[in-house]
Amino acid sequence: MIKEIEIVCQPGQHEDEAILTKLAASALNINPLKITGIQVLKRSIDARGRRVVYRMQVKLFVEEAYHPESYTVNYPDVKNAKPVIIIGAGPAGMFAALQCIEQGNKPIIIERGKAVKDRRRDLANINKQGLVNPESNYCFGEGGAGTYSDGKLYTRSTKRGDVNGVLKTFVAHGASADILVDARPHIGTNKLPQIIEAIRETILNAGGEIHFDSKVTSLLVDFGQVKGVQLASGEKLHANAVILATGHSARDVFEMLHRQNILIEAKPFALGVRIEHPQEIIDRAQYHCDLRDPDLPPSYYNLVEQVDNRGVFSFCMCPGGIIAPCATEANEIVVNGWSPSKRNNPYANSGTVVQINLEDVAGDTKDPFKMLHFQTQIEQLAFKAGGGSLVAPAQRMVDFVNGKLSVDLPKNSYLPGTKSVELKEVLPHWINERLRKALPAFGRKMKGYYTNEAILVGVESRTSSPIKIPRDKETLQHPQVKGLFPCGEGAGYAGGIISAAIDGINCAVGCQNLDS
């Protein structure tokens, strides 16, 4: 007999197979010795009551043969197969490459940045010296923005494709199998680079190509059909299918498309700040305790409030995390957050942002760069307010709401440093006012949240791409250029590692359908 049931256990018991087996046997009223195998399907923390518990959905094998699942994939050799050019080695590009190989096509990845471990020196220069390499930073390089800004795998994009299949691919390349069962799966910035390297080796071993430090400067298009790309070196690569998976910060790619009269459109995005609390405040609020049980992970939160007919919401919450400088050009401040796999830093941070619609921003509604220019302007204001060297403007939470310059700032995780500034000097008035109203409301929803121990660091501005590259809903090709597949976050069709990976897979399938 094979049966699925839910069991409830205490923190510390959730990874003990013997205890889980006894609990399952008790639920079924059978002898534990009859259970030949137990497979955890889903695992989540239930903190709704005074006692925090784990809820586990498990599959039981009762007097049945049990064989643990294998996640290895045997990829074919595609060295001499039909090429597909993929611009960008983020999750959309890498999963598009894996899908191409499975289909028998040869992926050729063009990545403007460096290999994943080679990026580390440039990230150190950003954090310690405030120096931004425009080709290698938190956004650009192998693995994309998610590699060094957390590796969170939670997604709501379950209808777009096989989420579990993407997670299994990560496990096959070295991720913990826990990501298959946790309600909010997370790899961690310290572990994701090794997994990215393993995916790279899979692509290369199957005959695919990856070109680092290679920048596409134009698409080769002939009578509405893509024929390949030209690189900054002058080299031309040829293929009848190009997947454009360049991420939300590749502004020069948008300019390239516009220069070639390939349609792009302005797109709404969200803007705000990154808010950091001591992690213990969040734990007390969410776990109803004075001190978090060591068998429980640092807690997270998800907050949303409607203010003046506009949503204000937390975004990309990082328990036990760090605020990172994520600018891609000089003289800009952009902040994001990440956590290591253990989430063991003393702070919790989250983007807290307000949706910006096209009508909120002055300018020609037909100008595709309208929102991007607005985004850039705010980032440059933040840089100027911080005083240079990527020092970020910041304010204590209650001081911000009360319109008061903070006398001092709390210790925080942002390594380049923070400067006390009234953030209303940086944020547009309609965003500033909505944040001022939302934060006390968040405090009423979550005890302890509204406090001057929390710091607001500006600005959180790369929540999504400010430009959309249109595509046909059925074929996923650009309406003007056959064989061009706008893909992932940069094109406006994803919002995180998993959704980007799924979109990459879908675009690769579209490439296969070109000949069908």
N, C-alpha and C positions, 0 to 999 in steps of 0.2 A: 504494500500500500504506500502511495505517495500522497501526502496531505499538506496543505498550507494552512497555518494558523498564526495568530498574533499572541506573543507572550510579552509580559512586562517584567523588567528586572531593575535592580538597583544599580547606580553608578559603580563601576568596578567589576560588575558581573557581565557586562555586555560583550566582553571579548573572551569570556571563559566558556569554552565549548562544553565542558562537563556540567557546569551549572545550567547552561541553556538547555542541554539535553534533559536534565532532571525536571526543569520547569515545563518543558514541552511534554514530557511523559506524564507529568501530573495533570496537565491540561487535557490530555487524551485519556487519562486514567489507565495507562498501560505500564508495563515493566520497562524501565529505561534501557535494559539490555536488548530490547526488541528494536530500538532505534539504531539503525546501521549507519546513518549519516544525517547531518543537519546542515542546511545551507541557508545563510541569512540573505534575504531578498531586499529588505529595506530596514533602515535603522534611523530613528529620530529621537530627539530629546523632547520630553513633555514636561514643561515647567509651568503649566497652568495651575496646578495645585500647590499647596505648601510644601509637598514632598516632590522633588524632581526625580523622574524616572526615565528609563529608556523604553521605547515601544519598538518591538522587533517583529517584523513579518518574516516568518521562516518557512522553509520547505523541509518536511521530514520524510525520511526514507525508513519505513517500518518493515523490517524483514525483506528489504529490497536491496539489490546491489547498488552501491553508491560510488560514482566515479567523479571526482572533482573536475570541473570544467577547465579545459586548456584554452589559452588565449592567443596562441601562436598562429601566425598566418604565413602560408607559403606563397610568396609573390613570384610571378613569372619573370623571365628575362625579357626586357623590352629595349635592350641596347640598340637594336636595329629597327625598331618599330616606328610608326608614324609619330612625329613630334607634336607636343602641345607646349606652348610657351606659357609659363606662369610668372607673373611679375609680382614679387613679394613672397617672403618665406615666413610669414606669420601662420597662425593656425589655418586660415582659409587656404593659403597657398600650399602648405605642407599636406593637408588632408586632400586637397585637390590632386596633388601629385600621387599620393597613395592610391586614390581612386583611379587615376589614369593608368597606373601600373596594373591594377586589378583588371582593368578593361583591355589591357594589351597595348596601351599607348605609352610613348616615351615622354616623361615630363622633363622640361628644361626650365629650372627655376632661376630667375634673375633677381638678385637681392642687392640693394644699394648699400646695405650695411655689412657688418662683419659676422663671422661665425660666433656662436652663442658665447663661448668662453672668452673670445677676444674682445667682446664688448665690455668686459669688466673694468678694464683700465680706463675706458672712456666714462663709465659710470662713476668710478672713483674720482676722476677729474671734475665731474659735475658736482659731486657731493662735497669734495674737499676744497676745490679751487673756484667753483662757480663757472667752469669753462664748459661750453656746449659744443660738441662735435656735431654739426648738422647732418652727418651721415651715419653716426653711431651714437645712440643714446637710449633712453628708456623706451622710446617708440620704434626706432629703426634698428634693424639687425635680425639675425636668425631667431625665429621663435616669436617675433613681433612684440607688441607692447605688453602682452600678458606674461611673458617669460620672467621679467624682472619687476613686474608690478602685480604679483600675487599668485596667479595660477588658480583663481577661483573657477569652479566648473559648474556652479549653479546656473540653471537656465529655465526660462519659461517657454522656450521655443520647441516644445515637445511635438508640435504638429508639423514642423518643417522637415523632419527626418529622424533617423535612428540615433537618438541620444545615447542609448546604451551601447550601440555599436562604436560610437566615438570613444566612450569611456573604456571599452574593452581594448581598443587600439592603444590607448595610453597605458593600460595595464600590461599589454603585450610588450611594451617598450620600457617597462620598469616602474610604472606607478603602482602604488599599493592597491590591492583589490578592494580596500575600504571604499574607494571612490564609487564602486558599483552599488553600494548599499546605503551610504550616508545620505541623509536628506539634503545636506548642503556640502557636496563633495569639494575637496580642496587639496591641491598638490603641494603648494608652497614654493616660494621663489628660490629657496636653497636646493630644491630637488628637481624642479622643472628643467633646468639646463641639461642635466644628464639624459633626461627623457627626450628632449629635442635632439640631442646628439644621436641617440639611438634611432630616432625616426630618420634622421639624415642618412645614417648608415644603411638603413633599409632601402631608401630611395637610390642611393649610389650602388649598392650591391645588386639591385634589380636592373641596373643599366641607365637609370636616370642621371641627370646632370644638375649641379647646383653651382652657380657663379656668384661668389661674394664680391663686394666692392665694385659692383657693376650697376650702372645707372641707365635706365631707359630714357632717352631724350626725345624719341618720336616713334609713333606707330607707322608701319608700312602698310598703306591702304591703297588698293587698286580697284577703281570702279565699285566702291562700296563693300569690298571684300578685304578683310585683314590678311596680310601676307607675311607679317613678322614684325620685328622691332629693330630699331637702331640704338646702339649704346653710345654713351658719352665718348668712348674710345674710338668711335667711328665704325666699329664692327656691326655687321648686320646679321641677324639670325632669322631664319625663315620657317614659318609654319602657318597653316590655314586656320588655326585656333589659338587665341590668346586669352588667358584668364587674367583679369586685372584685379589683383588682390593686395593693394598697396597700403591699406590702413587709413585711419581717419586723419592722419597728420601729414600726409604726402601732398602738401600744397602745390608743389611744382608739377605734380602729375595732373592736377586739375588745370593748371595753366597750360600744360602741354596739350591737353584735350581741347581746350578753348582755342588755342592757337591753330589747331588743325581743324577747327570748325566742327568738332564732334560735340554733340549736345551734352551740356551739364546743367543742373538746376540748383538754385538755393534751397536749403532744407532747414527746418527748425531744429534746434538743439537745446540743451539745458545748461545753465550757468549758475555758479554760486561759489561756495567755499568748501574747504575740508575742515571738519570739526573733530577735534581730538579730546578725549576724556582719559583720565586714569582708568585702566581696565577694571579696577576693583569697584568703581562706581557702577559700571554697566553690569558686572556680576551680581552686585547686591540687588540691583533693580530687577534683573531678569530671573535670578535664582532664589530670591526672597531669603537672603542669608546675610550674615555679617562677614563670613569668609567662605569663598568658593571651595566646594569639595574638590580635592586634588584629582579625583577620578572623573571630574567633569571638565570639558574644554572651556576656554574663555568664551563668554557669551557674546552673542551678536544682537542686533536690533534692526528693525525695519519700520520706518516712520513715514507717514504721509499726512498732509493737511491741506485742505482747500482754503486758500486765502485770496480774497477778491477775485473769485472765479478762475483761479489758476492753481495748479498743483505745486506744492513745495514738498520735496521728498528726499529721503536718504538714499544714497546710491553707492554701490561698491564698498560695503561695510567691511572693515578689516579688524577682527579681534586680535589682540596681541600684536598689533601692527606698527608700521612706520610710514610717515608721510614722506613722499619722494618728489624731487624736482624733475619734471617731465617735459621741459621745454625742448623744442627741436631747432630753435634758432636763437641767436644772441639777442639780448635786450628784451627777453620775455620771461614772465613767471607763469608756470603751469604746475599745479600740484596734483598728485594722485596718491594712492595708498597701496601698501602690500603687506603681506604677512609671511613669515617663515612657516614651515610645515607644522612646527609645534605651537605656533602662535603664542610664543612665550615672552614677548616684549611687554613692558608695563603699561602700554597705552592702547586704546581702541580708537580708531578713526573711521570716518565715513564722509564721503561727499554729501553735501546738503545743497540742493540745487532747485532752481525755478525754471520751468519750461519757457522758452522764448519762441514766439511765433513770428512769422515773416512780417506781419503788420506792426510788430513792436519796434522794428528797426527802420530808421529813416533811409530813404534811397529808392531807386528805381526797382519796382517789384520784379522786373524782368532781368535784373542784373544777377547772374549766377554767383557772383562773388560777394554779394551784399552781406550775407551772414558770416562768411569767412573774414571779411574785412572788419566787421564788428568784433568778432572773436579776437582777432589780432590786436585791435585797439585796446581792448580790456587787458589783455596779457601784457602789453607794453606799459599801460598805466600802472599795473601791479609791480612791474620791474622798477619803474621810476619811483614809486612810493616806497619800495624796499631799499632803495639807495644803491643797487648794483650787487654784483657777485652772487646773484640768485638769492639774496636775502629776501624773505617773503614778508609782505605786510600782514599784520596779525592783530587780534584784539580778543580780550576775554569776552565770554559769551554774554554775561549780564551787562557788562559795559557797552557792548555792541547794541543791545536792545535799548539801553538807556541813553545812547548817543554820547557816551563818555570815553575819552581817550584813556586807555589802560595805563596806570602808573608804572606797572611792570607786567611781564608776561610769565606764565608758568613754564616750568621745564617741559620740553616737548621733544618729539622724535625727528623733527625736520633738521637735517644736518647742516645745510648751508647757513642756517640761522634765521631768526625772525626779528622784526622791528615793529614796535608799537605804533599803529596807525589807525585812524578812524576809517574803517573800511568803506564808509559812504563816499570817500574820496575816490575809490576805485570802482565800486559797483554802480551800475545804473540805478537811478532812484527807484524804479518800479521793482527791481530785484531786491534792493536793500530793504525797502519797506515791507515786502512780503516775508523776507527772512526774519525781520524784527517781530512780526506778528506770529510767525510760525513757531519760533523757538520756545516761547513760554507755553504754547499749546502742546508742543512735544513734551515739555516738562510735566504737564498735567496728565499725559498718557503714560509716562515712564518716570517713576519716582527717582529723583536725584539727577535727571538729565540736565535740567536748567540750573546751571551753576557757574560761578566765576572760576571754578577749577578747570573748566573747559576752555579751549582756545580755538578761535576761528582763524584759519590760514587761507590767504587768497592767492590765486584764484583756481577754482575747479572749473575748467573750461573745455576740456576735451572729452566730454561725456559721450559724444557721438560726432559723426562728420557733419560739418555745416554745409556740405554740398552733396547732392545726390546725382549719381550717374544713371540715367534711365535705362531700363531694359524691358524686353517683352516678357510678360508673365508666363508664357508657355515655354518659349525657347530659351529664355534667360540671356538672349543676345541683345546688344545695343540696337535700337531701332534703325540707326543709320549705317551700322557697320556689321556685316555678316561675319561671324566667327569671333567677335569681340564679346567677352563675357564679363561685365562689371560684377564684382564679387566682394562679399564681406563687409566689414565696417566702413571702409573707405568709400565704398559705393553707396552706402546707406541701407544695407540689407542684413546687418547683424549687429549685435551688441554684447560681445563677450566671446570667450574662447570657444565654447560649445556651439553657439549659433553661427560663429564664423566658420568653424570646421564643417558644420553641416552644409552651409552655403557653398563652401569650396567643393564638397562632394557633389552637390547638386549641379554646380557649373561644369564639373568634370563629366558628369553624365550627359549634360547638354552637348559637350564637345563630341562625345561618342555618337550622339544622335544626329550630328551634322550630315553624316553619310547615309542615314537611314530614311 
